[in-house]
Amino acid sequence: MKPLGFCERCGYFEGICRCKRGKILIDGEKRERVSKFLSGLLRHYPERFNVELDEYGWANIRDVLKVLRERYGIDRNILELIVRFDPKGRFEIKNEKIRAKYGHSVRVKFNWSEEGEIPPKLYHGTHPKNIDSILKEGLRPMKRLEVHLSESFEDAVEVGKRYHPNPVVLVIDTKSLLNHGFKIRKKGKVYTTDYVPPECIVDVVKT
């Protein structure tokens, strides 16, 4: 990940500011460590750190900051920068609370969506060994609460590389998915649904 910083001329920035005089507030390596931990904290194991999530996944930002200060020396300004510049829009801060928008394994209500048009095609990157079963049984959430779909082919490739250096990307016809009765929820740059039937997968692309 790129570093995050502040410049009196350019304001807050990611990477290098335009005038190249800005101060780095958190380097890229530490930013990535904090982002990964924050994802785990808000999606999978809040109870380990005495953080409580409400029914929609919101946590008190003071409780989260307490954990981040102890582990990483992170203050609120840095946390807000991490949320603001997150490349996948994974987090949200509102009314002194913070949550992960998607990706939960802990039980929360996830049937909400941001406003915006649903693209005609969405994408899902996966390990090549999964293709036969997916084409037979469809895409299921597995260990998470929702199926995650990317808004671009490139994003799906990056997701798929977590599981294989040359992932396979499934192309999903969103009109077909909606016609099958499944809602599509927009959550930042990621879209989620409960299930993708095999009939809605219109192409399989090897990378």
C-alpha positions, 0 to 999 in steps of 0.5 A: 500500500502507498503511504498516507500524509498531509501537506499544507498546500495539497491537503491529505494525500496518498503516495506523494503530494503534488508539491512533494513537500508533504509529511508522511503520517503513516508509511505503506507497510504499516498502513497495510498491517493496520488495514488488515488488522482492522478488517479482521477486528470488524469482520471476524473477531471483535470479541477478542479485543472486547469490541462490541458490534451492533446488529449492523456491524457498527462498533464504537470508534473509541473502543476500536481506537483504544485497540489500535493505539495499544497495538500500533500507536494509531490516533483518530486522524490516521484511522480516518485517513485509512478509511478515507483512502481504502482502495476497496472502500471496506470501511465506513465511519458515521456518528462516532461509529465504524464498521466494515461494509462487507466480508463478515463471518460474525453474524450481522445484518447485511441486507443494506445497500448504497445508492447507485446503478448495478453494472451489467456485468460483475466479476468473481476471481477464484482458484482454478480448482473451484471452477467445476463445482461452481459451474455445477452448484453456483457461487455460495458465501462459504465461510462468509455471509455474502458472495462478493463480486468485483465491479471490474475484471482487474479487481477480480484478478487481484482478489483471485491472486490471494488463492492462486497466482493465475486465478480464473475470473467468472463473469456474472450477468447481473440482469439474469441474477436479478431475474432469478430473484437475488438482490445485489447490494452495492458496498463501496467498490464491492457488490454482494449477493446471497447466491449466484446460480450457475445460469447467471455465470456467462463466461469463465476467463483464465488469466 
